[in-house]
Amino acid sequence: MNSWNATHDKNEKIYVSYDSTNKNCKAGDIEMAEYGHPKNDVGAPIINYSIAYDMTNEKPLLYESYPGSIVDVSQLKYMLEKIRGYGYEKIGFILDRGYFSKANIQFMDSCDYDFVMMVKGRASFVHSLIMEHMGEFESKRACSIKAYRTYGMTVKAKLYADDETDRYFHIYYKAKKQASERARLEADLDRMEAEMDKIKGREYKLPKRYEHYFKLTYHKDKFYGYEEREDVIERELQLCGYFAIVTSEKMTAYEALKPAP
């Protein structure tokens, strides 16, 4: 099922917020229900739903359902092609990190669509950019975005090595976010250590996430011990409270947080 609001003036520039969710399906043999990446995993197939909302005119534009096995990053290109088929050209998209990919950005460039996109937190180039500018803006009143109790700054850089266009990276720091993220990370580390202490000497294969934070020791499939990757943990603790948005258009850090009129 899909729908499009055909009353919009296609020559007017608008910003569209696009996002998706999914629902577990236990109704039996439904063709669109497939196993995928559920937000609430109960072991059932899912159906995906997405909506595009006109932030400029405060109107829904498009909604649709699609098979559960299709991931967000792939669905975006299909949606962009559909919108272009309707004749809409002057559009900027507001997207969360689930749609972040080189292919999606290149396709939006080819359509001449602007974008405001959260970047993936584990992207190494984002970490490097934050570390490079850490300490330059977090306490400067000129960088304060009072409406969000956040500090931000904007830098211009390439998004990937062979990028032909300069992008605008908006780097933010929020003290409240730092406190909650540090507490969550340290609680996760404590929980993982407690779990590893319980299984020492047993045949057990730990999830890959553990390897990110710890050097794991196995012998003949038995788990024997662990050692913290201190450099990894210290780096992630330093990055708590920071996040980034990338935009195709030049704008301020405040405008990137609230790009639509």
C-alpha positions in Angstrom: 0.0 0.0 0.0 1.3 3.5 -0.8 0.0 7.0 -1.2 1.3 10.4 -2.4 0.0 13.8 -1.5 -0.5 15.3 -5.0 -1.5 18.8 -3.9 2.1 20.1 -3.4 3.6 22.6 -5.7 6.5 20.7 -7.2 8.5 23.9 -7.9 8.6 24.7 -4.2 11.7 23.5 -2.2 10.7 21.3 0.7 12.5 19.3 3.3 11.1 15.7 3.7 11.7 13.6 6.8 11.8 9.9 5.8 11.9 7.0 8.3 10.7 3.5 8.7 9.7 0.9 11.3 8.4 -2.7 11.2 5.8 -4.9 12.8 6.0 -8.6 13.8 3.6 -10.7 11.9 2.1 -14.0 13.2 -0.9 -14.0 10.9 0.2 -16.9 8.8 1.1 -17.1 5.1 1.4 -13.4 4.2 3.7 -12.8 1.2 5.2 -9.5 2.5 6.0 -10.9 5.9 9.7 -12.0 5.8 12.5 -12.4 8.3 14.6 -9.3 8.5 15.9 -6.9 11.2 13.1 -6.4 13.6 13.1 -3.6 16.1 11.5 -6.0 18.6 12.8 -9.5 17.9 10.2 -12.1 18.9 11.4 -14.7 16.3 8.6 -13.8 13.8 8.7 -12.5 10.2 8.1 -8.8 9.9 6.5 -6.3 7.5 8.3 -2.9 7.0 6.5 0.4 6.9 7.9 3.8 5.9 6.6 7.3 5.7 7.8 10.6 4.1 6.7 13.7 5.8 6.8 17.2 4.4 8.5 19.2 7.3 8.1 22.5 5.4 4.3 22.3 5.0 3.7 19.9 7.8 1.9 17.3 5.6 2.4 13.6 5.1 3.6 12.9 1.5 4.1 9.2 1.1 3.6 6.0 3.1 4.2 2.4 2.0 4.7 -1.1 3.2 7.4 -3.4 1.8 8.9 -6.9 2.5 10.5 -7.4 5.9 13.8 -8.7 4.4 14.6 -5.3 2.8 16.9 -3.1 4.9 16.5 0.6 5.3 19.7 1.4 3.4 18.4 -0.4 0.3 14.8 0.9 0.5 15.9 4.5 0.3 17.0 4.4 -3.3 13.7 2.8 -4.3 11.8 5.6 -2.5 14.0 8.3 -4.2 13.3 6.8 -7.6 9.6 6.8 -6.9 9.6 10.5 -5.8 11.6 11.5 -8.9 9.0 9.6 -10.9 6.3 11.8 -9.5 8.2 14.9 -10.8 9.4 16.3 -7.5 12.9 17.8 -7.9 13.4 20.6 -5.3 13.7 18.4 -2.2 16.0 18.0 0.7 15.8 14.8 2.8 16.2 14.5 6.6 17.4 11.0 7.3 18.7 9.0 10.3 21.9 7.0 10.4 20.2 3.8 9.2 20.2 5.3 5.6 23.9 6.3 5.7 25.8 4.7 2.9 28.1 5.9 0.1 25.7 4.5 -2.5 22.7 6.4 -1.1 24.6 9.7 -1.0 25.9 9.3 -4.5 22.4 8.5 -5.7 21.0 11.7 -4.0 23.8 13.7 -5.6 22.8 12.3 -9.0 19.2 13.4 -8.4 20.4 16.8 -7.2 18.6 16.2 -3.9 20.0 17.9 -0.7 20.2 16.0 2.5 20.6 16.3 6.3 21.8 13.0 7.7 22.9 11.6 11.0 26.2 9.8 10.5 26.9 6.3 11.9 28.5 6.6 15.3 31.2 4.0 14.6 32.3 5.5 11.3 36.1 6.0 11.8 36.2 9.2 9.8 33.6 10.8 12.1 35.6 9.7 15.2 38.7 11.2 13.6 36.9 14.5 12.9 35.5 14.7 16.4 38.9 14.0 17.9 40.6 16.6 15.7 38.3 19.3 16.9 37.7 18.1 20.5 38.2 21.0 22.9 37.6 23.7 20.4 33.9 24.4 21.0 32.4 22.5 24.0 32.5 25.5 26.3 32.4 28.4 23.9 29.3 30.5 24.4 29.4 31.4 20.7 28.9 27.7 19.9 26.0 27.2 22.4 22.7 26.0 20.9 20.5 27.0 23.8 17.3 25.4 22.5 18.9 22.0 22.6 21.3 22.5 25.5 24.0 21.5 23.1 27.3 23.0 21.7 28.1 22.6 18.1 30.5 23.7 15.3 30.7 23.1 11.6 33.6 22.0 9.5 33.9 21.4 5.7 35.4 18.0 4.6 35.1 15.2 2.1 32.7 12.4 3.1 34.8 9.6 1.5 38.2 9.4 -0.2 37.0 9.8 -3.8 34.2 12.3 -2.9 34.0 15.0 -5.5 32.0 17.4 -3.3 32.7 19.2 0.0 30.2 18.3 2.7 29.4 20.2 5.9 29.9 18.2 9.1 28.2 19.5 12.2 29.8 18.2 15.3 27.9 18.4 18.6 28.6 17.9 22.3 25.9 17.5 24.9 26.9 17.1 28.6 23.8 15.2 29.6 24.3 12.8 26.7 27.9 12.3 27.8 26.9 11.3 31.3 24.3 8.8 30.2 26.5 7.3 27.4 29.4 6.8 29.8 27.2 5.2 32.4 25.7 2.9 29.8 29.1 1.9 28.3 30.7 1.2 31.7 27.6 -0.8 32.8 27.9 -2.8 29.5 31.6 -3.5 30.2 30.8 -4.6 33.7 28.1 -6.9 32.5 30.4 -8.5 29.8 33.1 -9.0 32.4 30.7 -10.7 34.8 29.5 -13.0 32.0 33.0 -13.9 30.9 34.0 -14.7 34.5 31.1 -17.2 34.7 32.1 -19.1 31.6 35.9 -19.4 32.1 37.0 -23.0 31.4 33.8 -23.9 29.5 33.3 -24.4 25.7 31.7 -21.2 24.7 31.9 -18.8 21.8 31.3 -15.2 22.8 29.5 -12.7 20.5 31.7 -10.6 18.2 30.9 -7.5 20.2 33.0 -8.8 23.1 36.1 -8.9 20.8 35.7 -5.2 20.2 36.4 -4.4 23.8 38.4 -7.4 25.0 41.3 -9.6 23.8 39.8 -13.1 24.3 41.8 -16.3 25.0 40.5 -19.7 23.8 42.1 -23.1 23.9 40.5 -26.0 22.1 37.2 -24.2 21.9 37.2 -23.5 25.7 37.2 -19.9 26.9 40.1 -19.1 29.3 40.3 -15.4 29.8 40.2 -11.8 28.6 42.1 -8.6 28.7 40.6 -5.1 28.2 41.5 -3.3 25.0 42.3 -0.1 26.9 42.9 2.1 23.9 39.5 1.2 22.4 37.6 1.7 25.7 39.4 5.0 26.5 38.6 6.3 23.0 34.9 5.4 23.2 34.7 7.0 26.7 36.3 10.2 25.2 33.6 10.2 22.4 30.7 9.9 24.8 28.4 12.9 24.4 29.4 13.7 20.9 27.4 13.2 17.7 27.5 14.4 14.1 25.3 15.4 11.2 26.4 15.8 7.6 24.6 18.1 5.2 25.0 18.7 1.5 24.0 22.4 1.8 26.0 25.0 3.7 24.2 25.7 7.0 25.0 26.3 10.6 25.1 23.7 13.3 21.8 25.0 14.7 20.2 24.9 11.2 21.3 21.3 10.8 19.6 20.3 14.0 16.4 22.0 12.8 16.7 22.4 9.0 13.0 22.8 8.0 11.3 26.2 8.3 
